[in-house]
Every structure is written in C-alpha cells, then in structure tokens.
Amino acid sequence: MTDPAGFRTAPSAGALYPLEIYLALPDGAYHYLPQGHAVESVSKNDLRRDLWQAGLRQNALRQAPAIFVIAAVYERTEAKYGERAERYVHMEAGHAAQNMLLQAVALELGAVPIGAFSDDLVQAALGLPADHRPLYLIPVGHPLE
C-alpha cells in the first residue's frame, strides 16, 4: 500500500485489487495481507518442490529459495467491468510482476516470471481457495554466476 486510502504500487481497474500474493519458503508458505503489510501462514511445509513440479520442473523453480505466486480473484473486477475484467486483471498482474522483478534487481537478486505451469497443481500445492487462480510463479534468489 502506498496511501492511507489503500492504493497500491500497481494500477488496478476501479481500485478493486483482484490480486493475491503467496510466498513459498523453506519454512512454509504465506499469504500476503496488504492491510498491515503482513503475512499469514498457509502451510508449515516446504512447498517449493510441489511448485517446481507444478511448474513443469523448470530449473529456476528448483533452485530458488523463494517462490512468489500471483493469483487472481476475477470476480472482484467482473462485478464492475463484466467481460473486460479478464483483460484488466491480466494487465494488473503484469504491472505487479514487473514491480516485483524491478525490486529484485534493486536488491541485487535474480527473479524470472514463469507462466508455464499446471494451474490445478499450483492451486492444490498452496491450498488456494477455488476463486484464487494462479497467474504467475516468480522464483527469486541470488543469481548464479
């Protein structure tokens, strides 16, 4: 959040904020809560191997100490924008992912956006609610020399 009114760093159609951010670490998985800039635990297990498998066993997922997952709740935007909601949600996800990638560079970390994965396996690995649909996996870590 960048403003007391709840605005965020990525533009959102109608300020409806359909994105949900999850993080998988060695000590468990977490759901980001923008209000209060906090996280809640969704699992005490290391789910990175499950996400690697869901992500078609891509090396970046296997090697990363942290994997961010951007998911969307389309219904938040559909209520106002109807059939255009999918477009707006995808644009917002792109903006949010770019912000994460830029921050990784600023911290001298490596990160890569991954869109090739099994939606169902990502959803199952994290135990996502049915309306939280994964859009991106973003592994983050120290770049390999």
Residue pairs with C-beta under 8 A, 6 or more apart in sequence:
1 7
1 8
1 34
1 35
1 37
2 8
2 9
6 15
6 17
6 34
6 35
7 15
8 17
8 34
9 96
9 99
10 19
10 92
10 95
10 96
10 99
11 91
11 92
11 95
12 18
12 19
12 92
13 77
13 80
13 81
13 85
13 88
13 89
13 91
13 92
14 77
14 80
14 81
16 76
16 77
16 79
16 80
17 34
17 76
18 72
18 73
18 74
18 75
18 76
18 77
18 85
18 89
18 92
19 70
19 71
19 72
19 73
19 89
19 92
19 93
19 96
20 31
20 32
20 70
20 71
20 72
20 73
20 132
21 31
21 32
21 68
21 69
21 70
21 71
21 96
22 29
22 30
22 31
22 32
22 42
22 68
22 69
22 71
22 126
22 128
23 29
23 30
23 32
23 39
23 66
23 67
23 68
23 69
24 46
24 47
24 48
24 51
24 66
24 67
24 69
24 126
25 46
25 48
25 65
25 66
26 46
26 48
26 65
27 44
27 46
28 41
28 42
28 43
28 44
28 45
28 46
28 47
29 41
29 42
29 43
29 45
29 47
29 126
30 39
30 40
30 41
30 42
31 39
31 40
31 42
32 38
32 39
33 39
33 40
42 126
42 127
43 126
43 127
47 125
47 126
48 61
48 62
48 64
48 67
49 62
50 121
50 124
50 125
51 61
51 67
51 69
51 117
51 122
51 125
51 126
51 137
52 58
52 61
52 62
53 121
54 117
54 118
54 121
54 122
54 124
54 125
54 137
55 61
55 114
55 116
55 117
55 122
55 137
56 116
56 117
56 118
58 114
58 116
60 112
60 114
60 139
61 67
61 114
61 137
61 139
63 139
63 141
63 144
64 139
64 140
64 141
65 140
65 141
66 139
66 140
66 141
67 137
67 138
67 139
67 140
68 100
68 136
68 137
68 138
68 139
68 140
69 122
69 126
69 134
69 136
69 137
69 138
70 93
70 96
70 97
70 134
70 135
70 136
70 138
71 128
71 132
71 133
71 134
71 135
72 89
72 93
72 132
72 133
72 135
73 131
73 132
73 133
74 85
74 86
74 89
74 131
74 133
75 131
77 85
77 88
77 89
78 85
81 88
89 135
90 135
93 135
93 136
97 113
97 136
97 138
100 111
100 138
100 140
101 111
101 113
101 138
104 110
104 111
104 140
105 111
109 140
109 141
109 142
109 143
110 140
110 141
110 142
110 143
110 144
111 138
111 139
111 140
111 141
112 138
112 139
113 136
113 137
113 138
114 136
114 137
114 138
114 139
115 135
115 136
115 137
117 134
117 137
119 133
119 134
122 128
122 134
122 137
123 132
123 133
123 134
128 134
